[in-house]
Amino acid sequence: VENPNKYTPSVEKGPERQVKLPLDTTNQLGSEALEWLAKYDINQSERIKYRFLWSPEKKQLIFPLFDKSQELLAYQARNFSESSKSKYFTQGKIHEMLYFCGKQAPALILVEDLISAIKIARIGWAMPLFGSEASTPLLMRLKDHCRSVIVWLDSDKWKNSHDIVKRSQSIGLPAMSVFTNLDPKEYSDEKIKYFLTN
């Protein structure tokens, strides 16, 4: 299976940071996960390419991140259990990783979540932040890979987007932001292309 990581994420490794998937993890996704992904038009080939996994016991849709040697570095899981206290669960130093989706281009589009990155990757080059923050060290590393960044976060994270753009520009990496009422993954391919080219 093709690994969407074009570059090896930079992450400290050691026994104390070992990341392990739930013991019951399978590539047979549960109905809850399939219905949720269908809402955003994520197809089977994309589910396979990005190696989505499922934990029946925890009711988690798992997004694993591997390096070039296929070592699991981190993962983020979308919780579907009614008893879950949060929407997402994360293991590993996922916020320090460069996880590129799509074909490399001069401008890299930074989004909050992997589903948004996958949809944008159909027409451009994207990277999920797995949240709404991008540290200055991470932005410095991005300068080696792209000429500019476009920050497209959820509408309620406008201040975060502005901050990322401002800090990116301060280190010499051109940046701009896109503001929409909905999260990028909520839009069709046509709408995404429109927002990025107008």
N, C-alpha and C positions, 0 to 999 in steps of 0.2 A: 504494500500500500504506500502510495506516495506520501511523504512527510511534508506538510506545508511549511515547516521551518526551513527557510533557505539558509539562515545563518544560525550557528550554534549559540543559544542564549548564554550570557555570562552570569554564572551563578556559583556561589561557593558550595562545595559539596563536602560531605562528611557524615559519619554515622549518626550524629545528632540531628542532621537535617534530612535524613532519609525519608523519602515520600513513598507511601504505600497506598494502593487502591483498596477499596473494600474487598473482602475475600470473595464475595459473591458476584463481583463485576463480570458483566457479559456484554457482548456486542449486539445482543438481541434486545432492542429497546422496548420499554414498556409502553402501553397504550397512552398513558399520560404524556410521556415524552414525545411520542409520535404526533399526537394531536396538537401539542404546543408548537412543535417545529413546523407542522403543516400551516399553522396560522401565519407563519412568516415565509412560507413558500420555500422551505429548505428541502431540497430533493434528496433522493437516496444516494446518488453519487457524491454529493457534498457530505452526507453523513458518514460515508465510508472514507472519503478523502481526509476528513478532519478527525477520523477515528473516534467518533462518539461512542460512549459506553453507558451502561446502565447498572445500577445497583437495585435489585428488586426489594431487598430488605429495607434499605434506607430510602427507597423511592427517589433516587438521585440520577439526573442526567449528567454525565461526567464528560468534561472537556479536558483531555490529557495533553500535556506538553512534553514532547520527547526531544532529546538532542540528536545529533547525527548518528550517534552510536546506538540509538534506540533506548537510551536510559531515560526513565521517567524522572523529570525534574520538578514538575508541579502539576496541579490540576485544579480546576474550578468546577463545582457541581451546582446544578440548579435543583433546588429542593422542591419536591412535589408532595411531600408528606404534610398532612394537616397539623401535625405536632411540631413541625419545624419552626424555630423562632426567627429564622432569617431566610431570605429568598435564595441566597448563595452561600456556599461553603468552600473555602479555599485551603489548599495545602501547598507548601513550598513558597519560594520567593518569586511569586508570579509577577509582581509589579515591577521587577527589575529586568524582565526578559523582553527581548525583541522577537516578536512573533508575527512574521509578515504573511499576509494573505493576498494572493493574486500576483499579477505580473508586475515586476519592478518598473517604476515610472519616476520621473523627476519629483513629483509631489506625492507625499505619503499622507493618507487620511487617517487621523487618529480618532477612534471611537471608543465608547465605554465597554462594549461587550463583543464576544466572538461572533454571535449571530449577525450583528450589524456589519462586522468586518467581512464576513463571508458574502453577504449580499453586495456590499460595495466592491468586493474583489471580482465580481462578475464583469465589472466595467473599468475597474481601476486597481489601485494598490492601497491596501489598508492594514492597520494594526490595532488590535484591541488593547486598551489600557487595563482591562479587567477592573474597572472602577472609573473614577472621574479625576484622577490625579496623574501628573507626569512630572517626575522629579527632574531637577536641573541636570544631574549626572546622566539620566536616561536621554534627555534631549541632546546632551553633548555627544553621546554615542550615536544618535540618529544622524548627526552631521556627516558621519562617515558613509552613510547609505543613501541619503536623499538630498535634494537641493532645497526643498521647502516642505512645510507641513500644513495640512488643513485640519483644523480641530472641529469635530462635529459631535458634540455631546447632547444629552437630553436637555430639553428646554429649561428644566429646573436647575441645571448646572451651568448656566450662562456665566456666572462669575468665575467658576473654575476654568471654563474655556478661555475667558479673557485673560486670566492669570497665566495659563499655559502659553498663549500667544505672546504675551508681553515678555515672559522669561525666554521664550524661544528667540524672539527678535533680539533680546539683549545679549545673547551669545553668538549672534551672527547667522542664525538659521531663520530665513524668511518664513513668516507664518500668517495665517488668516483663519477666521472662524466662519462656520456655517451655522445659522440659527433656524430651526424649524420647530413647529408646535409639537411634533411627534419625534420619537426616537427613530434613528435611521432605519432600523429593521422593520418598522411599521409601513414603510413606503415600497411601492413597486419599483422594478428596475428602471422604468421610464422616468419616474419621479426622482429617483436618486440621481440619475444622469442629468436631469434638468437642474436640480439644486447645485450640482457640482460644476456645471458649465455656464450658469447664469449669475 
